[in-house]
Amino acid sequence: MKFVRQCVAFAFVLIAGASAFAASLSVQIVQHASAQTRIYETTRVIEDSILNYFFDNGFVVSNSPIALSQIGTDDDEQIFYKSSDEAFYGSVKYFVTVYVDYIDLLASKNPDAVLLSNISKISWKTVDVKTNAEVDSGSGKVKASAASDGAWRVSSFASEVAARIMREIK
């Protein structure tokens, strides 16, 4: 019985030690769509996929609520500074802002569905919170065919974006 307790204590110390060295990351998703009044389910799937990707790869992950922004305004800048301040005060190492740009959803066959074809591009910016230095930025154009469109494809594309971001911060 004593041996079992020692093994459990040793495992606990290993797990606690590993989590103490895990990198922390905060994510802010910003939705860009014309005449938007609500957050689309596609944006929620993207956020969930990105958060899960980083968590599954050993990061301590937090997020700010999804924000709505009109293109051509200073909304993006205000959202970025507010959320990066939250990350700073939360002692997070990296802050990632992901911008999801939608096509004109009036032209979409199904604007409420979780479809990759409703998105024109995803772009991101990663900042080291302590130094406020930009670590990475980029964008990914969406290439979706009707045959492979759907929630699984949206999730897969978001995971590809998260993998590109992770390569730059590791």
N, C-alpha and C positions, 0 to 999 in steps of 0.2 A: 504494500500500500504506500509505503514511503517512497518507493521508486516511481510509482505512478504520479504522485504529487510533485516530485522533482521534475519529471518529464513535462507535466502540465505547466509548472512554473517556468521552466526553460523555454517552452514554446511561447508562453506569454511574453517573456522578455524579448525573444526574437521578433515577434509581431509588433510589439510596442516600439522597439528600436527601428524597425523598418519604416513604420509609419512616421516616426520623428524626422526621417530624412526625405519624405515624399514632397515633391514640388507642389505648390499650390497655384491655382489658376482660377480666375474669375471670368465669366463669359457674359457679354451683353449682346443680345440679338436686336437688330434694328430693322424693322420692316418698312420698305419703300413701295408704295403703291399709290396710283392716282385715285383721288377721291376716297381715300380709305377712312373708314370709321370704326373698324374692328380688326382684331388680330385673326389672320387666317389659320386654319388648322395645319396647312402646309408649313407655316412658320413654326408652329409648336412641334411638329415632327422633326424639323431641322434642329431646333434647340435641344430636344430630347436626345437626338442621335449624337450631337456634338458633345453634350455633357456626359452621356454614357461612354463614348469613345475615350475621353480623357480619364474618366473614373476607372474604366476597365484597364487602362494602361498605367495605373498607379498614382494618378494625380489626386490631390484633395481639391475638389471642385465646388465652386459656388457660382451663383448667377444673380443678375439683376432681372427684374421683370422685363418681358419683351416690350420694346418701345416702338411707337409709330412715328414716322418722320416723313415730311413732305420734301421731295427733291427740290433743290434750289433755295432752300431756307437755311437758317443757321441752327436748325433743330439737331442735326447730327453732331455738331460741335458741342452744344449744350448737353446732350445726352452723354457724349463721350466723357466730358470733364466731370459731370456728376457721378457717373458710374466708376470712373478711374479713381476719384476721390474715395468712394466707398471701398474700392479694392485696396487703396493705400491704408485706410484706417482699419481694414480687416486683416492687415499684415499678409497680403497675398503677394506672391512673387511675380506672376504674370497676369496681365489683363488683356483679354481678346475681345474686340468688337467685330461682330459679323453683320454685314449688311445684306439683306435679302431684297433684291430688286425684282418686282413683278412686271409682267407684260401688262398691257391695257386689258384688264379682265373683262371689259365689255365685249371683247372679241373672243373670249374663251368660251368653249362649248360647255364647260362646267366649272365656273369660278370657285365654287365652294368645295370641290373635291380636292383631295390631296394628290396633286399632279405636278410633276416636275416641269411639264410643258407650260405651266402658268408662271414660271420664273424665268427671267431673262439672264440674270447672273447673280453670283454670290461673291462678295469681296470681304476682305478682313484686314485688320491691323492688330498686331500684337506688340505690347509695350511691357518692358521690364518696369514694374511699379516703383521700385526703389530708386532707380536712376532716371526714370521717365524717358528712357531711350527706346526708340522703335526697334524692335527685334526683327520683325517680319511684316510684310504686307503683301497682298496679292489678290487675285480674283480668278474665278472659274466661270467660264461660259457654260451654260446649260445646253446640252445636246440630248434631246429626248425624242424618241419615236413613240407613236401611239401604241405600238405593240408592247413596249417595255415600260410604259408609264404607270405610275401608281405610288402608293405609300412606301412600298419596299424600295423602289427606285429613288425616291426622295431621301429616304433614310440612308441608302447606300451612297448617294452623292454627298450628303452631309458628312458621312464618315470619311469619305475621300478628302474633303476639305479639312477635317480635323487632323487627318494623318499628315497632310501637307504642313499644317501649322505646327504639329508636334515635332516634325523633322527639324524645324528651325529652332525650337526651344530646348531640345535635348542636347 
